[in-house]
């Protein structure tokens, strides 16, 4: 695994404290989304389909650091949109690092070389570069030629400057196992420290719905990939061994949506980073007033095919704490890629999807316009 010992030790100590305190639900990683605006329009993305008035919103430095303090998770993943478009991002990262939280700054890398000097290497800071495969695969995924080469150049410069660099790779139903395995092999030559891999989530507003994976196809795809890399042992994944085992169909997990809570310009997002079914004003309200049993595979139609790390990595981490020998066995022997799969969760009893996006957008637009009207000609405060 590509998770540094310090991070394993600090996250493990955090989980142990929560366990000894008898807490049933607690966060492991904050998904901080300070803006939705992006400089790409990827076919599989459902995060940028908002009116300009919402795309122009930013969480302030104080709001971002307040969310980190309010949540208390030991890891912060800064996503978007494209976070490097936020003018206060260097200060946000520095503030999180000063709190001794591990921060993963997710980026498509188009601005990374230009802004690299605004950041400092730290054992608490990781660049997380979006790469969905080799040059052909990635440029097709992000719908723009030349992006892979710019990302690869930014990774090389970051490594030369002493930064830790991971890549986050999302796979869809057009992924070819041989090509994915070959791509993972090339990352070692680029000096990449770790890989975060996940199947794409079927955002209801994503332009190309036909490319998302169903659960059975996901499990087969990851078995075929891991089989070409010694059960995954050939590559340095920045994920738990049991999560990788889950992707290959060897574990049956229910998701842990509160494990990776999301703070966006709308508020604390219910129930998770992937689904915006409602918003809470505070983290405490999110944790205490969300009907968690209403969501997840087998419970809600929108969750039927989800196997994304933002919902299931926390489940695997908690299982690792409960079954450390099982996790160690997978780490040492590799993910099993043959034989029967673990039973999957039946979908017969799931409730139908509700489509609430337009309502929440309308509420947010009313809020923005109300603030602008109250601010008068000087413009909207707090930006």
BALOLUM-352837 format. One record per residue (C-alpha): x, y, z; residue number from 1; residue in three letters. Coordinates in steps of 0.001 Angstrom, whole numbers, plus 500000, padded with zeros to 6 digits. Example, Ala and Ser with C-alpha at 12.3 -4.5 7.8 and 13.67 -1.06 7.14 Angstrom:
<nodes>
      x      y      z  nr rest
 512300 495500 507800   1  ALA
 513670 498940 507140   2  SER
</nodes>
This chain:
<nodes>
      x      y      z  nr rest
 500000 500000 500000   1  UNK
 501136 503589 499301   2  UNK
 499780 505125 502502   3  UNK
 502692 506482 504596   4  UNK
 503221 505013 508059   5  UNK
 502531 508356 509771   6  UNK
 499120 508565 508122   7  UNK
 498296 504946 508978   8  UNK
 499315 505525 512595   9  UNK
 497404 508785 513045  10  UNK
 494235 507577 511313  11  UNK
 494412 504267 513188  12  UNK
 494759 506077 516514  13  UNK
 491804 508300 515609  14  UNK
 489616 505294 514752  15  UNK
 490651 503525 517953  16  UNK
 489716 506568 520062  17  UNK
 486301 506734 518414  18  UNK
 485797 503006 518943  19  UNK
 486754 503170 522617  20  UNK
 484430 506144 523077  21  UNK
 481563 504040 521705  22  UNK
 480826 506321 518730  23  UNK
 478894 504524 516006  24  UNK
 479161 507140 513279  25  UNK
 482151 509357 512699  26  UNK
 484016 510760 509673  27  UNK
 487285 509456 508305  28  UNK
 487816 511928 505457  29  UNK
 486199 515285 504779  30  UNK
 485300 515835 501129  31  UNK
 485756 519593 500863  32  UNK
 484347 521092 497684  33  UNK
 485016 524844 497788  34  UNK
 483668 525477 494277  35  UNK
 481959 523736 491365  36  UNK
 483597 525759 488575  37  UNK
 486017 523777 486401  38  UNK
 488232 524386 483362  39  UNK
 487208 521032 481837  40  UNK
 483830 519524 480948  41  UNK
 484315 515759 481330  42  UNK
 481708 513405 479902  43  UNK
 481305 511464 483149  44  UNK
 481073 514484 485473  45  UNK
 477851 515593 487125  46  UNK
 479475 518342 489186  47  UNK
 479494 521284 486797  48  UNK
 475891 521352 485575  49  UNK
 474874 524500 487460  50  UNK
 473897 528054 486472  51  UNK
 476752 530563 486402  52  UNK
 475491 532238 489576  53  UNK
 476236 528999 491459  54  UNK
 479427 528223 489558  55  UNK
 480692 531660 490625  56  UNK
 480295 530808 494334  57  UNK
 483309 529982 496518  58  UNK
 483650 528785 500075  59  UNK
 485810 531335 501849  60  UNK
 489062 530504 503621  61  UNK
 487294 530788 506968  62  UNK
 484430 528572 505792  63  UNK
 486830 525894 504568  64  UNK
 488922 525810 507726  65  UNK
 485762 526005 509817  66  UNK
 484454 522886 508056  67  UNK
 487742 521082 508795  68  UNK
 487471 521981 512483  69  UNK
 483757 521217 512683  70  UNK
 484128 517801 511075  71  UNK
 487345 516750 512812  72  UNK
 488263 514042 510283  73  UNK
 492004 513262 510076  74  UNK
 492024 513420 506250  75  UNK
 490729 516189 503969  76  UNK
 490212 515642 500251  77  UNK
 489774 518943 498399  78  UNK
 487756 518380 495249  79  UNK
 485603 520436 492908  80  UNK
 485242 521644 490221  81  UNK
 488883 522527 489867  82  UNK
 490273 523637 493262  83  UNK
 493229 525496 491739  84  UNK
 490761 528074 490369  85  UNK
 490170 529182 493982  86  UNK
 492409 532156 494743  87  UNK
 492684 531217 498444  88  UNK
 493628 527583 497841  89  UNK
 497275 527942 498998  90  UNK
 496063 529434 502293  91  UNK
 493398 526737 502643  92  UNK
 495982 523978 502183  93  UNK
 498436 525674 504553  94  UNK
 495720 526025 507190  95  UNK
 494809 522343 506977  96  UNK
 498448 521247 507125  97  UNK
 498975 523481 510177  98  UNK
 496188 521474 511841  99  UNK
 498167 518271 511173 100  UNK
 495463 516926 508882 101  UNK
 496395 514976 505762 102  UNK
 495239 516966 502761 103  UNK
 494814 515591 499243 104  UNK
 494475 518385 496713 105  UNK
 492608 516962 493708 106  UNK
 493352 518622 490371 107  UNK
 493148 518004 486643 108  UNK
 496683 519543 486591 109  UNK
 496013 522133 483873 110  UNK
 497050 524882 486317 111  UNK
 499357 522793 488471 112  UNK
 502734 523780 487003 113  UNK
 501780 527461 487012 114  UNK
 500754 527381 490674 115  UNK
 503204 524815 492053 116  UNK
 505438 527450 493688 117  UNK
 502516 528608 495848 118  UNK
 502678 525327 497825 119  UNK
 505283 523689 500022 120  UNK
 506118 519980 500311 121  UNK
 504907 518436 503555 122  UNK
 504321 514941 504880 123  UNK
 500707 516095 505378 124  UNK
 500201 517261 501769 125  UNK
 499592 515215 498610 126  UNK
 498818 516340 495070 127  UNK
 496059 514073 493724 128  UNK
 496120 514306 489934 129  UNK
 493179 513130 487850 130  UNK
 494316 510580 485253 131  UNK
 491779 508103 483873 132  UNK
 494281 505969 482002 133  UNK
 496909 506392 479304 134  UNK
 496995 509373 476964 135  UNK
 494243 508144 474653 136  UNK
 492010 506946 477487 137  UNK
 492395 510074 479600 138  UNK
 492019 512652 476852 139  UNK
 488867 510876 475704 140  UNK
 487548 510854 479279 141  UNK
 488089 514593 479794 142  UNK
 486955 515442 476252 143  UNK
 490053 517495 475417 144  UNK
 493306 516520 473689 145  UNK
 496646 517258 475297 146  UNK
 495469 517107 478919 147  UNK
 497344 513883 479706 148  UNK
 500670 515320 478551 149  UNK
 500200 518472 480601 150  UNK
 499305 516394 483659 151  UNK
 502328 514140 483183 152  UNK
 504617 517185 482902 153  UNK
 503116 518686 486077 154  UNK
 503633 515404 487943 155  UNK
 507295 515293 486914 156  UNK
 507886 518863 488049 157  UNK
 506102 518277 491360 158  UNK
 508212 515211 492070 159  UNK
 511387 517162 491247 160  UNK
 510245 519797 493751 161  UNK
 509876 517190 496502 162  UNK
 506090 516773 496633 163  UNK
 504151 513578 497161 164  UNK
 501948 512912 494138 165  UNK
 499102 510443 493769 166  UNK
 496827 509920 490824 167  UNK
 493087 509367 491054 168  UNK
 491755 507137 488306 169  UNK
 488077 506607 487506 170  UNK
 487151 503676 485289 171  UNK
 484104 503258 483073 172  UNK
 482629 500411 481044 173  UNK
 484943 501066 478089 174  UNK
 488043 500319 480202 175  UNK
 490219 497528 478791 176  UNK
 491963 495547 481574 177  UNK
 495225 495120 479631 178  UNK
 495465 498866 478962 179  UNK
 494618 499816 482542 180  UNK
 497289 497420 483849 181  UNK
 499838 498818 481399 182  UNK
 498913 502356 482493 183  UNK
 499458 501471 486150 184  UNK
 502874 500098 485168 185  UNK
 503850 503409 483549 186  UNK
 503059 505334 486737 187  UNK
 506052 503796 488482 188  UNK
 508320 505330 485871 189  UNK
 506672 508725 486457 190  UNK
 507502 508528 490167 191  UNK
 503866 508542 491282 192  UNK
 503589 507690 494982 193  UNK
 500143 506107 494983 194  UNK
 497019 505265 493011 195  UNK
 493415 505860 494017 196  UNK
 491131 503884 491719 197  UNK
 487366 503672 491602 198  UNK
 484501 502874 489244 199  UNK
 482623 505932 488048 200  UNK
 479418 506905 489785 201  UNK
 476370 507381 487555 202  UNK
 475691 511057 488244 203  UNK
 472170 511685 487033 204  UNK
 473286 514875 485229 205  UNK
 476412 513454 483573 206  UNK
 476301 513902 479770 207  UNK
 477194 510288 478837 208  UNK
 475190 507866 480987 209  UNK
 475973 504851 478817 210  UNK
 479560 504542 480080 211  UNK
 478861 503866 483766 212  UNK
 479501 500405 485173 213  UNK
 476938 498111 486783 214  UNK
 478113 496270 489913 215  UNK
 478670 492891 488287 216  UNK
 480653 494483 485471 217  UNK
 482685 496464 488017 218  UNK
 483663 493345 489937 219  UNK
 484670 491493 486762 220  UNK
 486671 494472 485455 221  UNK
 488712 494822 488634 222  UNK
 489372 491081 488813 223  UNK
 490687 491225 485267 224  UNK
 492897 494237 486073 225  UNK
 494293 492878 489348 226  UNK
 494992 489486 487720 227  UNK
 497492 491289 485473 228  UNK
 499314 492812 488444 229  UNK
 499876 489959 490910 230  UNK
 496518 490514 492553 231  UNK
 497248 494242 492595 232  UNK
 500491 493847 494565 233  UNK
 502553 495166 491645 234  UNK
 501072 498630 492080 235  UNK
 501072 501081 495005 236  UNK
 497445 501821 495851 237  UNK
 496584 504572 498302 238  UNK
 493633 502522 499506 239  UNK
 492978 499743 501977 240  UNK
 493546 496168 500827 241  UNK
 489988 495202 501771 242  UNK
 488524 497970 499603 243  UNK
 490453 496604 496629 244  UNK
 489196 493139 497590 245  UNK
 485664 494558 497628 246  UNK
 486077 495975 494116 247  UNK
 486996 492477 492915 248  UNK
 483851 490981 494424 249  UNK
 485439 489248 497411 250  UNK
 483752 491287 500161 251  UNK
 480134 492237 500770 252  UNK
 479911 495736 502248 253  UNK
 477239 498277 502822 254  UNK
 478429 501820 502275 255  UNK
 479349 504163 505098 256  UNK
 478171 507545 503745 257  UNK
 479023 509465 506922 258  UNK
 482612 508218 506653 259  UNK
 483366 510778 503910 260  UNK
 481005 513719 504545 261  UNK
 480912 516484 501946 262  UNK
 480918 520248 502518 263  UNK
 480012 522262 499413 264  UNK
 478794 525756 498569 265  UNK
 475290 524431 499289 266  UNK
 476174 523302 502827 267  UNK
 476779 519854 504319 268  UNK
 475537 517523 501599 269  UNK
 473101 514703 502338 270  UNK
 473753 511835 502280 271  UNK
 477239 511790 500710 272  UNK
 479700 513335 498282 273  UNK
 477972 511674 495323 274  UNK
 474332 512416 496107 275  UNK
 472920 515869 496802 276  UNK
 469537 514939 498235 277  UNK
 469497 517733 500799 278  UNK
 471770 519993 502803 279  UNK
 472456 520697 506463 280  UNK
 473693 523972 507922 281  UNK
 476119 522274 510323 282  UNK
 478070 519042 510522 283  UNK
 476231 518091 513688 284  UNK
 472899 518548 511941 285  UNK
 474139 516374 509062 286  UNK
 475131 513550 511409 287  UNK
 472127 513695 513722 288  UNK
 469238 514542 511399 289  UNK
 470028 512531 508251 290  UNK
 467984 509375 507710 291  UNK
 471034 507248 506921 292  UNK
 468969 504060 506607 293  UNK
 467184 505551 503580 294  UNK
 470356 505381 501451 295  UNK
 472796 502814 500140 296  UNK
 472769 499872 497756 297  UNK
 469629 497818 498248 298  UNK
 467863 500755 499881 299  UNK
 467799 503498 497240 300  UNK
 467709 503233 493456 301  UNK
 470398 505873 492864 302  UNK
 472818 503827 494980 303  UNK
 472200 500529 493171 304  UNK
 475473 500334 491219 305  UNK
 477722 502450 493432 306  UNK
 481042 500932 494517 307  UNK
 482934 504225 494862 308  UNK
 485679 504712 497439 309  UNK
 483928 507758 498947 310  UNK
 481219 505424 500237 311  UNK
 483009 502107 500660 312  UNK
 486587 502916 501687 313  UNK
 485354 503800 505173 314  UNK
 483504 500476 505327 315  UNK
 486720 498668 504403 316  UNK
 488784 500636 506935 317  UNK
 486363 499775 509735 318  UNK
 486464 496123 508647 319  UNK
 490270 496304 508671 320  UNK
 490155 497401 512306 321  UNK
 487790 494509 513076 322  UNK
 489693 491915 510994 323  UNK
 493337 493014 510734 324  UNK
 494547 489524 509807 325  UNK
 492155 489363 506844 326  UNK
 493398 492737 505625 327  UNK
 497028 491707 506078 328  UNK
 496410 488486 504159 329  UNK
 495039 490386 501147 330  UNK
 497899 492878 501315 331  UNK
 500485 490085 501349 332  UNK
 498872 487602 498960 333  UNK
 497059 490014 496666 334  UNK
 493416 490295 495714 335  UNK
 491802 486987 494758 336  UNK
 490860 487114 491075 337  UNK
 489352 483648 490590 338  UNK
 486653 481590 492188 339  UNK
 483183 482495 493410 340  UNK
 482376 486068 494328 341  UNK
 480867 487144 497631 342  UNK
 477078 487482 497558 343  UNK
 475929 490926 496511 344  UNK
 473209 493027 498132 345  UNK
 469746 492341 496630 346  UNK
 467981 495307 495046 347  UNK
 464390 494099 495239 348  UNK
 463474 496239 498239 349  UNK
 465071 499525 497196 350  UNK
 462950 502670 497110 351  UNK
 462628 504522 493805 352  UNK
 464836 507488 492972 353  UNK
 463720 510996 493832 354  UNK
 464821 513850 491577 355  UNK
 465400 516914 493721 356  UNK
 468342 518649 492010 357  UNK
 466256 521388 490386 358  UNK
 464581 522253 493690 359  UNK
 467878 522682 495513 360  UNK
 469301 524758 492661 361  UNK
 466261 527051 492814 362  UNK
 466653 527458 496592 363  UNK
 470336 528334 496195 364  UNK
 469657 530824 493420 365  UNK
 467048 532579 495578 366  UNK
 469589 532751 498405 367  UNK
 472324 534202 496152 368  UNK
 469997 536772 494599 369  UNK
 468674 537751 498019 370  UNK
 472208 538394 499289 371  UNK
 473045 540434 496208 372  UNK
 469909 542528 496604 373  UNK
 470703 543148 500274 374  UNK
 474306 544100 499440 375  UNK
 473220 546723 496923 376  UNK
 475448 548172 494192 377  UNK
 478629 547231 496051 378  UNK
 477989 543605 495188 379  UNK
 477734 540388 497104 380  UNK
 479687 540279 500383 381  UNK
 481766 537384 501598 382  UNK
 483195 536271 498246 383  UNK
</nodes>
